[in-house]
Amino acid sequence: MRSGYSGNIKTLGFTTLAFFITFVVWFNMAPFMTTLKSQFGLSNDEVALLAVANVTLTIPARVLIGMLVDRFGPRRVYSSLLIILSIPCFSFALANSFTQLMISRIFLALIGAGFVIGIRLVSEWFTEKNVGFAEGIYGGWGNFGSAAASMTLPVLAILFGGEDGWRYAVGLTGIISLVYGILFLRLVKDTPDGVTFKKPKTSGALEVTSYRDLIGLMLMSIPVFGILIFQSYRLWNLNFISSYVLGFILITLIGLFIYNLRKIWNVNKDHLRKGVPEKEKYSFKQVAILNFAYFCTFGSELAVVSMLPQFFEETFSLGVAQAGLIASSFAFMNLMSRPSGGWFSDKFGRKKTLMIFTAGLAIGYIGMALIGASWPIWFAVIITMCCSFFVQAGEGAVYAMVPMIKKPVTGQISGMVGAYGNIGAVIFLTIFTMVSPTIFFVLISLSAVVCFLCMFFLEEPSREAVAEKADPKTKNVVSF
């Protein structure tokens, strides 16, 4: 990669490591689910509740964190997230009841929002010529933290020894998060020297540039609150909360939704009445399509990674360990695929690249739908890895375009797009509980086809639309 800002490689490394740590902390429960079930005497419903708790608040958190990033800068927000959320990590490690486990996981879901912080930070340090590749490295290698947690934490628990080994392993991830949060504050800057960090004119909601976009923003906020209502219903259905608590939550969420609509109006009404200068305009249609694209790519990845071990185990009559190892090939592709999506976007155009990977995703899931017990297992693995490549390269292509829309609100756009990825995961996993794996894969493919058609209305960002971030004198040629 060439042409960037002095110190950008170092900043990319520090930021990717921060994202990696957030995912290690976020997924530090997964390797110990059977241990927790045994030690705490958890039922299957209680295990399901912990899984719900671990993702629910990530959805609104990504939107909120995006606003905070644009207002206060990514350095302070990332550091604060790592430091503050080490507390529920320690609480989880010290838990002595199911209630304490639940409360800790509810708050730890917030650390899943760390991803959107780095999107803004990386975009400040790389030019439009290579920001897609840089974002792909950040997303792909940082996302590997979930796989790293699965591989290393059980080993650490064994090394610590005893029935509390898992507590020390989880507690260690909290210490790493706390220490790195402090280091990140000292080692990283929001922008290169001589570059001003651009903030939105107002805060509290995304700024749009037309009344039509204002309506679009309001409509796109419905699923964010809708999925929280659905998750609350699941908690009630699993008997974790009473009907009265469910009613209170529903009233609260509806009230917050109305408040959010009012906030969107208040943030945008004045500058829309005055008229937005042509050079400051952007189309919210771009954001909406990218929301849907990440819904199909990252949403399907999270859902498929969750069900794939079971799918291979039952389809090919494999052992648990063997099925898990084969299924991990889907996640391992992230290391190469996501940076590839960004690189292709930089070299060959963002819209064209995203459309190609979305089409490949649709075909890939049809291939997975056809997998059966009569197939050679090596061929099923190849199909799975090919599908995974297009899914994760598509994610890289989405976030190669996000920083190109409007620089001062990149954090908020990134947060909304990221939230839709989580919404997609919840919806796809819910569908999986109702249909066979074959129908599940086909439905994901059909959603990708619809998304592909929507992309004909996507606009290729022009270089003129990307605000210059620094005086040319501050630029240096760098390379990997």
C-alpha positions in Angstrom: 0.0 0.0 0.0 1.4 3.4 -1.0 0.6 7.0 -0.5 -0.6 7.9 3.0 0.3 9.9 6.1 3.5 9.6 8.1 2.9 7.2 11.0 -0.3 5.6 9.5 1.1 2.0 9.6 1.8 2.3 13.4 -1.7 3.8 14.0 -3.3 1.0 12.0 -1.4 -1.6 14.1 -2.4 0.0 17.4 -6.0 0.4 16.3 -6.3 -3.2 14.9 -4.9 -4.5 18.2 -7.5 -2.5 20.1 -10.3 -4.1 18.0 -8.7 -7.5 18.4 -8.8 -7.1 22.2 -12.4 -6.0 22.2 -13.4 -9.2 20.3 -11.4 -11.4 22.7 -13.2 -9.8 25.6 -16.6 -10.0 23.8 -16.3 -13.7 23.0 -14.4 -14.8 26.2 -17.5 -16.6 27.4 -18.0 -18.9 24.3 -15.2 -21.4 25.1 -16.5 -22.0 28.6 -20.2 -22.5 28.0 -20.1 -26.2 29.0 -18.0 -25.3 32.1 -20.4 -22.6 33.1 -23.4 -24.9 32.6 -21.8 -27.5 34.8 -20.5 -25.2 37.6 -23.6 -23.1 37.9 -26.1 -25.8 37.1 -27.5 -23.8 34.2 -30.4 -25.0 32.1 -30.5 -24.8 28.3 -32.8 -21.8 28.6 -30.3 -20.0 30.8 -27.5 -20.7 28.4 -29.7 -19.2 25.7 -30.3 -16.2 27.8 -26.6 -15.6 28.3 -26.1 -15.8 24.5 -28.9 -13.2 24.0 -27.5 -10.9 26.7 -24.1 -11.0 25.0 -25.3 -9.3 21.8 -28.5 -7.3 22.6 -27.0 -4.0 23.6 -24.3 -4.1 20.9 -26.9 -2.9 18.4 -27.8 0.4 20.0 -24.3 0.8 21.3 -22.8 0.9 17.8 -25.1 3.8 16.9 -24.4 5.6 20.2 -20.6 5.0 20.1 -20.6 6.3 16.5 -22.0 9.6 17.7 -19.5 9.8 20.6 -16.6 9.2 18.1 -17.6 12.0 15.9 -18.0 14.4 18.8 -15.0 13.5 21.1 -12.6 11.7 18.8 -11.8 8.0 18.4 -8.7 8.0 20.7 -10.6 9.0 23.8 -13.6 6.9 23.0 -11.7 3.7 22.3 -9.6 4.1 25.4 -12.6 4.7 27.6 -14.4 1.7 26.1 -11.5 -0.6 26.8 -10.9 0.7 30.4 -14.6 0.9 31.5 -15.7 -2.4 30.1 -12.8 -4.2 31.9 -15.1 -3.8 35.0 -17.9 -6.1 33.9 -15.2 -8.5 32.5 -13.8 -8.8 36.1 -17.4 -9.1 37.4 -18.1 -12.0 35.1 -14.9 -13.7 36.2 -15.9 -13.3 39.8 -19.5 -14.3 39.4 -21.1 -16.6 41.9 -24.7 -16.7 40.5 -26.6 -16.8 37.2 -27.9 -13.2 37.8 -24.3 -11.9 38.1 -23.3 -13.7 34.9 -26.3 -12.2 33.1 -25.7 -8.6 34.3 -22.0 -8.8 33.4 -22.8 -10.1 29.9 -25.4 -7.4 29.3 -22.8 -4.7 29.9 -20.1 -6.6 28.0 -22.2 -6.5 24.9 -21.2 -2.9 24.7 -17.6 -3.7 23.9 -18.8 -5.1 20.6 -19.3 -1.5 19.5 -15.6 -0.9 19.5 -15.4 -1.8 15.8 -17.0 1.4 14.6 -14.5 3.6 16.5 -11.5 2.3 14.5 -13.3 2.8 11.2 -13.3 6.6 11.8 -9.7 6.5 13.2 -8.3 4.5 10.3 -10.1 6.7 7.7 -8.3 9.8 9.2 -4.8 8.3 8.5 -5.3 6.9 5.0 -6.2 8.5 1.7 -9.0 7.5 -0.5 -6.5 5.5 -2.6 -5.9 2.9 0.0 -8.4 3.4 2.9 -10.4 0.4 1.7 -7.4 -2.0 2.1 -6.5 -0.4 5.5 -10.1 -0.8 6.8 -10.1 -4.4 5.5 -6.9 -5.2 7.5 -8.4 -3.5 10.6 -11.7 -5.4 10.3 -10.3 -8.8 9.2 -7.4 -9.1 11.6 -9.3 -7.4 14.5 -12.3 -9.7 14.0 -9.9 -12.6 14.4 -10.0 -11.9 18.2 -13.1 -14.1 18.5 -11.3 -17.1 17.0 -8.2 -16.3 19.2 -10.4 -16.4 22.3 -11.7 -19.8 21.3 -8.3 -21.2 20.7 -6.3 -19.7 23.6 -8.6 -19.2 26.6 -9.2 -22.9 27.2 -5.5 -23.5 27.1 -4.9 -20.7 29.6 -7.6 -22.2 31.8 -5.8 -25.5 31.8 -2.5 -23.8 32.6 -4.0 -21.9 35.5 -5.5 -25.2 36.7 -8.4 -26.1 38.9 -12.1 -25.5 38.5 -11.4 -21.7 38.6 -9.1 -21.8 35.7 -11.7 -20.3 33.5 -12.1 -17.3 35.9 -8.4 -16.5 35.7 -8.4 -16.8 31.9 -11.4 -14.4 31.6 -10.0 -12.1 34.2 -6.7 -11.9 32.3 -8.6 -10.6 29.2 -10.0 -7.8 31.5 -6.5 -6.9 32.6 -5.3 -6.8 29.0 -8.3 -4.5 28.1 -7.6 -2.2 31.0 -3.9 -1.9 30.4 -4.2 -1.5 26.7 -6.9 1.2 27.1 -4.4 3.3 29.1 -1.6 2.6 26.6 -3.9 3.5 23.6 -4.7 6.9 25.1 -0.9 7.7 25.2 0.2 6.1 22.0 -2.4 7.1 19.4 -3.6 10.4 17.9 -6.9 11.1 16.3 -5.3 12.6 13.1 -1.8 13.1 11.6 0.1 16.2 12.5 -1.3 19.3 10.8 -4.7 17.7 10.2 -7.9 18.9 11.9 -10.4 16.4 13.2 -13.7 17.3 11.5 -16.8 17.2 13.7 -20.4 17.4 12.7 -22.0 20.8 13.3 -24.5 19.3 15.7 -24.6 16.2 17.8 -27.3 13.7 19.0 -28.4 12.4 15.6 -27.0 12.0 12.1 -27.1 15.1 9.9 -28.9 14.6 6.6 -29.1 17.0 3.7 -32.7 16.8 2.4 -36.2 16.2 3.7 -36.4 12.9 1.8 -33.3 11.8 3.6 -34.7 12.9 6.9 -37.7 10.5 6.4 -35.3 7.8 5.3 -33.2 8.2 8.5 -36.3 8.0 10.6 -37.5 4.8 8.9 -34.1 3.2 9.2 -34.1 3.7 12.9 -37.2 1.5 13.3 -35.4 -1.9 13.0 -32.8 -0.8 15.7 -35.6 -0.4 18.2 -37.7 -3.2 16.8 -34.9 -5.8 17.3 -34.6 -4.6 21.0 -38.3 -5.2 21.4 -37.9 -8.7 19.9 -35.0 -9.5 22.2 -37.0 -8.4 25.2 -39.8 -10.7 24.1 -37.2 -13.6 23.9 -36.1 -12.8 27.5 -39.8 -12.9 28.6 -40.4 -16.1 26.6 -37.5 -17.7 28.4 -39.0 -16.7 31.8 -36.1 -14.4 32.7 -38.4 -11.3 33.0 -42.0 -11.0 34.1 -44.9 -9.7 32.0 -44.8 -6.4 34.1 -41.0 -6.0 33.3 -41.6 -6.7 29.7 -44.4 -4.1 29.6 -42.1 -1.5 31.2 -39.3 -2.3 28.7 -41.7 -2.0 25.8 -43.1 1.4 27.0 -39.5 2.6 27.6 -38.3 1.5 24.1 -41.3 3.2 22.5 -40.6 6.3 24.4 -37.0 6.3 23.4 -38.0 5.7 19.8 -40.2 8.8 19.9 -37.5 10.8 21.6 -35.0 9.6 18.9 -37.4 10.8 16.1 -37.7 14.2 17.8 -33.9 14.4 18.2 -33.4 13.6 14.5 -35.9 16.4 13.7 -34.3 18.9 16.0 -30.8 18.3 14.8 -31.7 18.7 11.1 -34.6 21.2 11.0 -32.6 24.4 11.0 -30.1 23.6 8.3 -32.7 22.0 6.1 -34.9 25.1 6.3 -31.9 27.3 5.4 -30.8 25.0 2.6 -27.7 22.9 2.5 -24.8 24.1 0.3 -24.3 21.8 -2.7 -20.7 20.8 -1.7 -22.0 19.6 1.8 -24.7 17.4 0.4 -24.7 13.6 0.4 -27.4 11.0 -0.3 -28.7 9.0 2.7 -29.7 6.4 0.1 -26.0 5.4 0.1 -26.2 4.7 3.9 -29.4 2.7 3.6 -28.0 0.5 0.8 -24.8 -0.1 2.8 -26.9 -0.9 5.9 -28.6 -3.7 3.9 -25.3 -4.9 2.4 -23.8 -5.3 5.9 -27.0 -6.9 7.0 -26.5 -9.6 4.3 -22.7 -10.0 4.7 -21.8 -9.6 8.4 -25.2 -10.6 9.6 -25.1 -13.9 7.7 -21.5 -14.5 8.8 -22.4 -14.3 12.5 -25.4 -16.5 12.0 -23.6 -19.1 9.9 -20.6 -19.3 12.2 -23.1 -20.0 15.1 -24.8 -22.9 13.3 -22.0 -24.3 11.1 -20.4 -26.8 13.6 -23.8 -28.3 14.2 -24.5 -28.5 10.5 -21.3 -30.4 9.7 -21.7 -32.6 12.7 -25.2 -33.7 11.7 -24.7 -33.8 7.9 -21.5 -35.8 7.9 -21.8 -37.6 11.3 -18.7 -36.0 12.6 -17.4 -35.7 16.2 -17.9 -32.3 17.9 -14.2 -31.4 17.8 -13.8 -32.4 14.1 -16.9 -30.5 13.1 -15.8 -27.4 15.0 -12.4 -27.5 13.4 -13.9 -27.7 9.9 -16.5 -25.1 10.6 -13.7 -22.7 11.8 -12.5 -22.4 8.2 -15.4 -20.0 7.6 -14.1 -17.6 10.3 -10.4 -18.1 9.4 -11.0 -16.7 5.9 -11.4 -13.2 7.5 -7.6 -12.8 7.7 -7.4 -12.7 3.9 -10.9 -12.0 2.6 -11.8 -8.8 4.3 -8.5 -7.0 3.4 -9.0 -8.3 -0.2 -12.4 -6.7 -0.4 -10.9 -3.4 0.6 -8.0 -3.7 -1.8 -10.2 -4.6 -4.8 -12.4 -1.6 -3.9 -9.4 0.8 -3.9 -8.1 -0.6 -7.2 -11.2 -1.3 -9.3 -14.0 0.9 -7.9 -16.1 0.6 -4.8 -19.6 0.1 -6.3 -18.4 -2.5 -8.9 -16.5 -4.5 -6.3 -19.3 -4.6 -3.8 -21.7 -5.8 -6.5 -19.4 -8.6 -7.6 -18.9 -9.8 -4.0 -22.6 -9.7 -3.3 -23.3 -11.7 -6.4 -20.6 -14.2 -5.3 -22.2 -14.3 -1.8 -25.6 -15.2 -3.3 -24.1 -18.0 -5.4 -21.9 -19.2 -2.5 -24.9 -19.7 -0.2 -26.8 -21.6 -3.0 -23.7 -23.9 -3.1 -23.9 -24.4 0.7 -27.6 -25.2 0.4 -26.8 -28.1 -1.9 -24.3 -29.7 0.5 -25.4 -33.1 1.5 -24.2 -36.3 3.2 -23.3 -37.8 -0.2 -20.8 -35.1 -0.9 -17.0 -35.7 -0.3 -16.3 -33.7 2.9 -13.3 -32.0 1.3 -15.5 -30.6 -1.5 -18.0 -29.3 1.1 -15.2 -27.5 2.9 -14.0 -25.9 -0.4 -17.6 -24.6 -1.1 -17.8 -23.3 2.5 -14.4 -21.5 2.2 -15.4 -20.0 -1.2 -18.7 -18.7 0.2 -16.8 -17.3 3.2 -14.4 -15.4 1.0 -17.2 -13.6 -0.8 -19.1 -12.9 2.5 -16.1 -11.3 4.2 -14.7 -9.6 1.1 -18.1 -8.1 0.8 -17.8 -6.8 4.4 -14.5 -5.2 3.5 -16.0 -3.6 0.4 -18.9 -2.1 2.5 -16.5 -0.4 4.9 -14.2 0.7 2.0 -17.2 2.9 1.0 -18.4 4.0 4.4 -15.6 6.6 5.0 -16.2 8.0 1.5 -19.8 9.3 2.2 -19.2 12.3 4.4 -16.1 12.6 6.6 -17.5 14.5 9.7 -20.2 11.9 10.3 -18.2 8.8 9.4 -18.5 7.5 13.0 -22.3 7.7 13.0 -22.6 6.1 9.5 -20.2 3.4 10.6 -22.3 2.8 13.7 -25.5 2.5 11.9 -24.1 0.2 9.2 -22.5 -1.9 12.0 -25.8 -2.1 13.9 -27.5 -3.5 10.8 -25.0 -6.3 10.7 -26.0 -7.3 14.2 -29.7 -7.0 13.3 -29.1 -9.3 10.3 -27.5 -11.9 12.6 -30.4 -11.9 15.0 -33.0 -12.2 12.2 -31.0 -14.9 10.3 -30.5 -16.9 13.5 -34.2 -16.6 14.3 -35.0 -17.9 10.9 -32.7 -20.8 11.4 -34.7 -22.0 14.4 -37.8 -22.3 12.1 -36.4 -23.9 8.9 -34.0 -26.6 7.7 -30.3 -25.6 7.0 -31.0 -25.9 3.2 -33.9 -23.3 3.4 -31.8 -21.2 5.7 -28.9 -20.9 3.2 -31.4 -20.3 0.3 -33.1 -17.4 2.2 -29.7 -15.7 2.9 -28.9 -16.1 -0.8 -32.3 -14.5 -1.8 -31.6 -11.6 0.6 -28.3 -11.1 -1.2 -30.0 -11.1 -4.6 -32.4 -8.3 -3.4 -29.4 -6.4 -2.0 -27.6 -6.8 -5.4 -30.5 -5.2 -7.2 -30.6 -2.3 -4.7 -26.9 -1.6 -5.5 -27.8 -0.4 -9.0 -29.0 2.7 -7.2 -25.7 3.0 -5.3 -23.4 5.9 -6.4 -19.7 5.5 -6.8 -18.1 8.1 -4.5 -16.1 10.6 -6.4 -12.7 11.8 -5.2 -14.1 15.3 -5.1 -16.7 14.2 -2.6 -14.0 13.1 -0.2 -12.8 16.1 1.8 -9.1 16.7 1.8 -7.9 15.8 5.3 -4.5 17.6 5.4 -2.2 20.0 3.8 -0.3 18.0 1.1 3.0 18.9 2.9 2.0 16.5 5.7 1.8 13.6 3.4 4.6 11.1 3.0 4.9 8.0 0.9 4.7 4.8 2.9 4.4 1.2 2.0 3.8 -2.2 3.5 
